[in-house]
Amino acid sequence: MTVATKLPPMRETDYQSRHIDLDIPALGPDVKTWYAGKNVPPLFIQPADSKLASSFAAFDAWLAEHRSQIDDAIFEYGAVMFRGFPVTSAAEFDRLMSHFPRFDEGYVGGMSPRKTVEGKVLESTRLDQNFKIILHSEMAYMKAYPARIALFSKTTAPIGGSTTLGSMDEFMARMPADLRAKLEKHQTLVVRSFAAKGASQGKDSVDHPGNIGWDSAFFTDDKAEVERLCEERGMEYRWNDDGSLTLKEIKSTFTKHPRDGTPYYRTNLHTNNSFQRAGLGDVEAAVLARQKEPIGQFLDNGEMLTEQETQTILGLYDQIELAWQWQDGDVAIADNLKVVHGRNPFEGPREVLVCLLK
Ligand SMILES: [Fe+2]
């Protein structure tokens, strides 16, 4: 097995010195655009005059008018970032995102503890602020997934806390050919487990996805409704005698982009051991001890990735990771196949809101 390529990591990208102005006539004269190079998302979109910089109504109208051009830009650049526009509240973020088709299935059955803030806007995560969230495609563990994810930095953490991004075109280009050939032969078996009803009710943070109660994950405490939602999503379910819930699902390892057919790695096969690496060994052990069967992501023949394969994939995510200083009011929209996202650990207040889009 070849270990990852020797190309330099992309996090050295200096957004200030590599500020490359772009002329995108389709977006009109009211905004200016720039980026930091090929496979370096996002495309920054900023107001060119004081009207869009000072009036939310004007920005909202501009966005509605340029929706299809923005769709094109998200596809071409992987992600766009609106900076310098007057966006201050969850309600305003919800209003802006209402111009885009929503992923209405939302986080039902999801693995990240979060709650609805306003309309279709959700808090980003309640995972402990000390933990780094590595780059991932949103809901990579489910067949049904949001095509795009929008993020709004309402309150930017004073220390750390950047939402990180990475280009999956760059990831695929760097993936060793023999690893890719092996992965192309297999689908992914996802086995997940939720804790008993009420396990995470009223908690501000959860240190492991396995500690989320099934009622929190499915936004209902009605077992029959959970079963209906699982069947609708093609997930096999089993209620355990301690009140916990185990789900199984077979999904593709690579997902073809609906717009041009390019395949992207979209699975969490590499995460089986990552919690231990993140210093969560005790938490992980406690969760595993009460689970009825091994949870995680496996090849469809039941095997796990080897340690070296796991390290290679984690190394690729590490190589493509990009971070820059976010500002209050920043709104980003990322294509969920072409660009992955994560979060750096942080200190101080941080409020980042999320909206899932089609
Ligand atoms: Fe995420």
Residues whose N, C-alpha, C, O or C-beta is under 5 A from the ligand:
A	BS01	LIG	E138
